């Protein structure tokens, strides 16, 4: 007697979003997004409706502030101070050998470099492409 495989349940849009975002290439983007938004459904809706990384961050309630350079170790020393830094998210992209840090500030801003903003905007575009691709 041949056993037929059980039919797989259809993946929900939210499950698909979480699966794609959890892939290794999106690790740095995921860290930033989860730090500024804990609501996965709101995050998915934001990704689908935003056109750029900066627009998504804005829809979540944060503003991107660009700086020439971020001293990661110095940023750690300012964590927890009133009006200071909530989180330091150092990210090193091995394929490009680039340091792409982002600082989450208490005043609802993300401080990052232009290079990091461009990198994460590219990742955002790829994430959105995969989410909107036909299944």
N, C-alpha and C positions, 0 to 999 in steps of 0.2 A: 504494500500500500504506500503510495507516494503522499508525503505530507506537503501541503502547500504552505508557503510562508504566510505568516499572519500579516494582514494589511497594516502598513504603518499609518499611525495617526498623522493627520495633517499638522504641520507646524504652524503655530499662531504667529501673527506678525510680531508680537512682543518676544516670543521665543527665538524667532529668526534674528531679530535685532540683537538680542543678548548673545546669541551664538556667533554672529558675525563680529560684534564688538569685542568678544573675548578672544579673537584670533591674535596671534603674536604680533603681526604688523601694527595693530592698533593699541598695543600695550600702553604707550605714553599718552595717547589721546584719551584712552579709557581712564587712566589715573587722574587726569585733569578733570574730565567730565564727572566722574564719580565724586570727586572732591567738592565740586561746586553744585551738584544736583544729585540728591539721593533718590528721587522719584524716577524710576526707569521708564515709566510710560510717558511722563512729561519730557524726558530726555529724548525718547524715540520720536515723539511728535515734533520736538524742536529740531531734531536732525532732519526730518522729512520736510519741514517747512522752511528751514533756513537755507540761504544760498551759499554762505561762507562760514568758516569757523568763527570769525569775529561776530557775525550776525547771530550765530547760535549762542555764543557766550552772552551776548547782549540780551537775547530772549530769556535766558536763564536768570538775568538780573545782575550780570557782571559787566565790567568794561575792560577792554584790553588796553593796557598802557605799555608802550614800547620804550625800551631803554637800550643804550648802546651795549652794555655789558652787565651781567649779574654775577656777583661774587657769592657763590653758593654758601661757603663757610660763614661769611659775614651775615648772610640772610638767616642762617640757623640761629645766630646769636640774638637776633631780633624777634624771634618767635615768642608769642605769648604776651608780649608787652601790649599795654592798652593802645589801641589804634595801630598796632603793628602787623606782623605777619602771622597768618593762620597756618600756612603750610608752605613748605619748600618742596618742589617736585623736580629734582634733578633728573634729566633724561639724557642718556647717551645713545645715539643711533650708531650702531656698529657698522652697517654698510657704508654710511657716509662719513664715519668717524667724526661725528659732530656732537658737541655738547649743546643741549637744547633745554635749558632750565626754565621753569615757570614758577612764579611766586604768587600764592593766593593771599591777598591782603584783607585785613579786617574791614576795610572800607568798600568792599565789594568790587575790587579791581584785581585783574590778573596782570602782573608785571612780567614781561617776557622780552626777548630780543626780536628784531625783525626777522632774523634767520629762523628762529623757533616758530614765530607766527606763520611764516610762509610754509614751513615744514608741516605744521599741524593743519594748516589750511589744505595742503595737498592730501594729507591723510583723511581729513573730513570729506573731501571730494571723492576719494576712493571708497570710503565708508558709504556715502550716499549712493554712489554708483552701484555698489553691491546690494544695497537695500532695495533699490528700485529696479534691479534687473529681474527679468521674468524668471519664475521658479521652474 
